[in-house]
Amino acid sequence: PATRHVWSVRGVNGTGVGAWAEAIDFTTVELPPDGVGLVAPAEGADELPTTVVLEWGASERAARYDVQLALDADFSAITEQAEGVGETRYRVEGLLVDTLYHWRVRAVNDGGASDWSPAWRFRTGRIGTPELRYPADGSFAHDPDTLRLRWSNASAARSFTLQISESAAFAERAEFTALTDTALSVPFLERGTRYHWRVSAADVNGLRSPWSAAQSFHTLYDTPSAPQPMQPADGATRVEESVTLGWI
């Protein structure tokens, strides 16, 4: 499969052997890829945020993948369809709250497509999950004195809780609760520090959404102070042509 072959032909009779014809080539068809195994979210997962990253295992001979998300097991009510996905994950945003979704994936190459994977299901939570808007994930050089964290509103949200930490696991963190705006200036940010942050929403009854996907940012470093030259001494004479400059 998927192999280039070169061939030619010549005639033979009782008089002798003719010349070879000009060679030509052809390539055999590529075998379709193997099927796909779904990885995450787990089958039957519940209370998921309204932004979900679908993940699956790599398929042998796959060049790309097709993804379908639907409201029914027959996939007659498809809400999202992506073709030619070049990696083994796909991000879905803007899902409805408290909704059961079905999803499946197939592998594709120039030889064809695999069968669709067995479909998995997941249900979103009853409260929409905020999306972090600013600063961009992994961004640098934010002034801690003026930085204002911003996130999106969420379905059925009446208030928000924000956590911020120097730890990606949020082991030690500050927490701001009962926020009614979708922006916050954090008063204690240090310079030259990487912070991780996330937000959840709550409805009028206090029911909370899952946490948003955590993001991080770096604050500005302090402007360095002027160094002090040490060698050669100021006004030094008879200095060798090869000299080492030193400062603190």
Disulfide bonds with the S-S distance in Angstrom:
none
